[in-house]
Amino acid sequence: MYFEKSGRENTDQTLAAAFARGKALGLNEVIVASTTGETAFRAIEVFKGFTVTIVTYHCGFREPFKKVMPDEIQKGLIEKGTRVISATHALSGVERSIFKKYSGSHPVLLIADTLRLFGQGVKVAVEISVMAADAGALTGNDVISIGGTGKGADAALVLKPAGQSDFFDMHIKEIICKPGVW
């Protein structure tokens, strides 16, 4: 499924399409990118019977030593049975800091930009699967991974996850949905 444009207005359709595809494939794990918790809480309602892992920005992403997702939101998500992972972006991390200071070409940033050719949400869906794998939150089986462009969700993938150390063992098996234009 392709959306006419990117953004949060695609969230409900993205979650519904991803759930339906996950059920059809017999999957039971979903990874969802969320900053404010809005998309996360919506995903919990849709993905009944799935193990839900929420991935959010690392502490200090916007302001040094400050969490992006408020503690009360994270607590509410955990109380609903989800895992919440706050981790450094797998496709930038320290490399972004090196780039800002020294400029030049950097392989991890090239990977991120290549994935963005498919849209920001696709890049996010790949990245959060790596972050969740590195945190030990996944079984290693195929998963649904959901990302977005800005706010909300507008891209969903079926993929075989891998951690950073084995990044090129990841397999993007299907693009369930994404914006045609971003």
C-alpha angles and dihedrals in degrees: 000000000000125000122216091232139004128258150072095311086077095056100099093045091046093051093045094048092046092049092049092049093045091051092047090053094045093243123153106184128079130179118202130188112223135163105174097025094245095112091039094056091047091050092051090057093049101040100061110167094023129106102244121207118187118202121198138172121290121256109275096027093125102014128012114268093359125118117229097207109060116242093239091055092048090048091051091051092049091048088057090057102261130130114236117204121191107189145152113270107269093212099051117010114130091354090069089055091051090048092051092051102037106017118206131108121318124187099218092051089049090054090051093049091047091053089049087064084077091046137281092270092056090051090049092049091054093044097050091050089058091047092050092046091051090050091055092243097127135071095218093249123121113289142187111244121194127195138162148208107249105320129008127008127296105153133057130180138185107221146160101236128225134180126241093269091057099029095141091056088069115108122203099207101176142003103218094184142342139158115277088211128028 
